[in-house]
Amino acid sequence: MAKIDLIKDLVPIAQNTMADIVEKELRDYLKKKSFKPGDALPSELELAEALGVSRNVVREALSRLRMLGMVETRKRRGMILSRPDILGSFERVLDPLIIDASTLQDIFELRLTLEMGLADILYLRKTKKDLKELEAIAKSQEPKGKGQAFRISSEVAFHGKIYQMTGNDTLTRFQNMLLPIFGYVISLEKVPKIGTVSHIDLVNILKDGSKEEFRAGMMEHLKPHFDRLK
């Protein structure tokens, strides 16, 4: 039989290490027993005996869970299940200098998608105080003429405030993490331009218009970026 037929017909067997297997077993065990953050976990010795492996293997598997923020050690309590920082690992690697161009573009498009989906939660939680602060930001950035070059700093301040207005801490933190990517991609544009709907226009829609009008306004505001998507 030709080698090419074997490659096509047979699926390579996963070469998992013992630590890989134990890590999966521990994850399954925690879910099966419905452990909650703060619950005490069995000791390394107890886990090793139950799984029939060495303590070194269990220790390596637990260290992986610690890196993910799932497990921590407390005095007098031993190991407990912790509340993982779901954005922590992502935050550490989200650097334009170490991410390839294709991934940078994907993340940039993700941010544009987030912007378009903010209308409902904004209209649910916006306050007069927030609108006043947003208006002050927009007025301080009012362009002096049509076709003015896109300014990253003004976009960061204005859109950062919009995310803050959602009252969603995870969403706001995620947006802050995406700012370096946003700034980097925009800096590569030869002739960056702003959309026909300005920041002050968006503020006025938020004050007096509907969420559908705001969504349409945001689309027009971001149109230069959407236009260059492939």
N, C-alpha and C positions, 0 to 999 in steps of 0.2 A: 504493500500500500504506500502511495506517495506521501511524503512528509507533509505536504500542504493539506492533504485530506485529514490527517491526524490533527493538525492545528485547527482546522475548521470544525471538526466533529467533537473534539474533546475540550472540556473546560478546565483550565489550570486549577489545581487544588490550592486553596488559600494556605499560606504558610504562617499560621498564627503562632506566636510564642505562648508559653505557659502563662505569662503575665497578661497577654491579650485575653486569653480564655477566662482567667480569674477576674479580670476587670469586668468583662461582660457578665459573668456569674454574679458579681457583687451588684452591678446595676440592676439586673433582673430581680435579685433578692430584695433590694431596697424598694423596688416598685411593687413586688408581690406582697410584701409585708406592710405596704403603705406607710413607710417611714416619713416623718415630717421634720422640717428644720428644728433643731434643738434636741431631737431624739438621740439617745445614747446608742452607739453601735457595739457589736461584739468586739472583743480584743483581737489583736493580730493572731495570738496563739489559738484562740477559739475558732477563728476563721480558717486558719491553716489546718487544724485538726478536722474540721467539718468538710473541708474541700480536699483533704488528702494531699496537700502540697506543702512545701517548705515555707517558713515565715518570710524568707527573703522574697519569694514570689509574691506573697500577699502584700508585703511592704511596698514592692514596686507598683503593684496594682493600685494600692491605696494612695501612693504618691501621685499617680496620674489623676485620681479623683480630687486630691488636694489642689493640684494645679488648675483644675476646672472650677475650684471653689465649692465643691460638693461636700468635702469632708474637712473638719478641723479638729485640733486637739485642745481640750480645756483641762485646766488643773482640777484634780479631784473627780473629774467626770470621764476622762479618757476621750475617746473619739466620739464626735457627734456629727450628725448630718447638718450641714450649714446651708444657708440660702445662697446659691451660686450667683455670681456677678455675670449675668448673661452677655454683657457687652465687654467684659474685661479683656478677654483674649483677643477679640476683634480689635479693640482699641490699641493694643500693643503693636499690631502689625499694620495698622491703617496709615501707611506712610507712602506718599507719592514716589519717593526715591527707591522703594523696594518692591513696588507693585508694577506689573507689566502693563503696557498701554491698553490692552484689551480689557483687563480687569478695571483699570481706571475709568474707562469709558462706561463699563457696566455700572459701576458705583455712581458715576455722574448721572446716568439715566435713572438710577434708583432714587436719587435725590429729587430729580425733576418729577418723578412719579409721586413722591411723598408730598411735594408742594401742591400738586393738583388734588390731593385727597384730604386737604386740611379744612375745607369749607364747612363741613357738617359740624365738626367738633369746635371750630372757631365760633360759629354762630350760637353754639350751645353755651359756651363759656366766656365769651368776650365781655368785658366790663367797660364802663365809661373811663375809668382810670387807665386801663390798657390802651384804649383808643386814643386818649389824649397823649399818652407817651409815644405811641406809634406815629401819630400825626406830627409830633415834635421832631422825631427822627426823620420822617419823610421831608418835612419843610427845610430841615438843615441840609438836605441833599438835593434840593430842587435843581434840576438841570438848567443851565443857562441858555441852552439852545437845542433844537432838534438835532438828532444824530450824534449827540455827545457820546464819547467813548464810554464803554461800560466800566464802571468803577467797582472793583471787588469789595473794597472796604464798605461802601454804602450798602451793597447787597447783603454783606455779612450782618451789619447792624440791623437793617430792616427785617430781613427774613428770620434772623435770630430772635427778634422780638415776637414775630408771628408764632414761631414754635413755642416760645415761652407762654404765650397767651392760651395755648391749648391746655395748659395745666397738667400735661403729661410729662413727667420727669424723664421717663425712658426715651420718649420721642425727642425731647429737647436735647438730651445727652447724645443720642444717636446723630442728630443734626449737627451738633458741635463737632462730633468725630468726623463728619463728612466735609466740614469746611475746608480742610487742607486739600482734599481731592478736588472740591469745587473750584477753589482758587487756582490750583495747578492747571486744571484743564482749561479754564478760562484764560489763563496767562498765555496759553499756546495759540490763541486766536490771533490772527494777523490784524484784523480790523473788527474788534469787538464793538457791538452796538447794543443799545437798550431797546426794549419793545415799545410799541406805540402807547401802551398803558403804563403810566408811571407809578411810582410808589404812592404819591399823593392821590392818584386816581383810585388805587386799591383801598386806601384809607377811607375815601368818600363812599366807596361801594360798601365797605364794612359798616359804615355809620348809617347809611340810608337805603342800601340796596339789599337784594336777596342773596342767599347762598349760591343760587344758580348764576346770578350776575357776577358774583365774586369769582366763582370757578371759571367763568368765561373770561373775566378780566385777567385772572392769573395766567390762563392759557395764552392770552395775547401778550402779556408781560414777558412770558418765557419763550415766546414764539421764535426769537432768533436762535435759541438753543435747540428747540425742537426741529427747526428747519434744517439744521446741519446733521441731524441723526440719519444714519443709513438704515 
